[in-house]
Amino acid sequence: MKTNFLFPNALKKPSLLVLVLSFLGLVFVLNFNDDEAVQWQANIFALMNDEGFKGPFYFRWIQNNILDELVMLLFIASGLVFAFSKEKTEDEMVAKIRLESLVWATYLNYGILAFCILFIYGLPFVNVMLYNMFTLLIFFIIRFHWMLHKSTKFAENEE
């Protein structure tokens, strides 16, 4: 089966290492980097109090730590490479599992988002949207590899 849109299998292990390291960095940056969070929340409150509408809020130079942006980009890039790298044996069954996992992860992601839209308000919802950027990729990776593991285990038991 020809799959031009998948990354080579050789990138799977290095991208997994970078994914795990960037996930740990992401947890640290989003939860324990207080200086950045305080400044970011102050900017949001200024925007919500109409102070941000007096001038161009989004298009002005600010000074901040670039670590959070770099960690997020590294997580997304390594997650995409890991999730969409070819398997050692890429056949129709793997393609079917990949497609079903992507659909399942999309449904789950937007189901959780709909729940959060209904029950979470204010500034905590901004945090929900921040985490929501990564959950689709995480759900897909978990589901795809779980189903792949189950199918190989089932194939081994049949033999």
Secondary structure, 3 states (H helix, E strand, C coil): CCCCCCECHHHHHHHHHHHHHHHHHHHHHHHHCHHHHHHHHHHHHHHHCCCHHHCCCCCCCCCCCCHHHHHHHHHHHHHHHHHCECCCCCCHHHHHHHHHHHHHHHHHHHHHHHHHHHHCCCHHHHHHHHHHHHHHHHHHHHHHHHHHHHHHHHHHHHC
